[in-house]
Amino acid sequence: MADTDIPESLIELERKAWAEQEAGALTVETAAAVQAAYTEHAAATGQSRYELERTVKKLVRHPEPDDA
């Protein structure tokens, strides 16, 4: 799924949800917003919502080190 077009807004929503989760403060509103965004984007692009979510979470939670 490396060729997937993932909007920055979806990545930012996942970053917010992950930060809240790590702080023990994940809200229902944030969780619902990120899930709705996954569902909407997957439906609009014909992607698997599961694969989209898995890819975004990997980008946010386990970023690859820069090759600098």
C-alpha positions as CSV (number, residue, x, y, z in Angstrom):
1,M,0.0,0.0,0.0
2,A,3.0,2.2,-0.4
3,D,1.3,4.0,-3.4
4,T,-1.7,5.0,-1.3
5,D,-2.6,8.7,-1.4
6,I,-3.1,9.5,2.3
7,P,-4.3,13.1,3.0
8,E,-2.2,15.0,5.6
9,S,-5.5,15.7,7.4
10,L,-5.9,12.0,8.1
11,I,-2.4,11.7,9.3
12,E,-2.8,14.7,11.6
13,L,-6.1,13.2,13.1
14,E,-4.2,9.9,13.8
15,R,-1.4,11.8,15.4
16,K,-3.8,13.7,17.7
17,A,-5.6,10.4,18.6
18,W,-2.2,8.7,19.3
19,A,-1.0,11.6,21.4
20,E,-4.2,11.5,23.4
21,Q,-4.0,7.7,23.8
22,E,-0.4,7.9,25.0
23,A,-1.4,10.6,27.5
24,G,-4.3,8.4,28.7
25,A,-6.7,11.1,27.6
26,L,-8.2,9.8,24.3
27,T,-11.7,11.2,24.0
28,V,-14.7,9.6,22.3
29,E,-14.9,12.6,20.0
30,T,-11.3,12.2,18.8
31,A,-11.7,8.4,18.3
32,A,-15.0,8.9,16.5
33,A,-13.5,11.6,14.2
34,V,-10.5,9.6,13.2
35,Q,-12.6,6.5,12.5
36,A,-15.1,8.5,10.5
37,A,-12.2,10.0,8.5
38,Y,-10.9,6.5,7.7
39,T,-14.3,5.3,6.6
40,E,-14.9,8.3,4.4
41,H,-11.5,8.3,2.7
42,A,-11.6,4.6,2.1
43,A,-15.1,4.8,0.6
44,A,-14.1,7.8,-1.6
45,T,-11.0,6.1,-2.9
46,G,-12.1,2.5,-3.1
47,Q,-9.5,1.3,-0.6
48,S,-9.9,-1.1,2.3
49,R,-10.6,0.9,5.4
50,Y,-8.6,-1.7,7.4
51,E,-5.6,-1.4,5.2
52,L,-5.8,2.4,5.2
53,E,-6.0,2.5,9.0
54,R,-3.1,0.0,9.3
55,T,-0.9,2.1,7.0
56,V,-1.6,5.4,8.7
57,K,-1.1,4.0,12.1
58,K,2.2,2.5,11.0
59,L,3.3,5.9,9.6
60,V,2.3,7.7,12.9
61,R,3.4,5.1,15.5
62,H,6.5,3.6,13.8
63,P,7.9,6.2,11.4
64,E,11.0,5.1,9.5
65,P,14.2,7.0,10.3
66,D,15.3,9.6,7.9
67,D,18.0,8.5,5.5
68,A,19.9,11.8,6.0
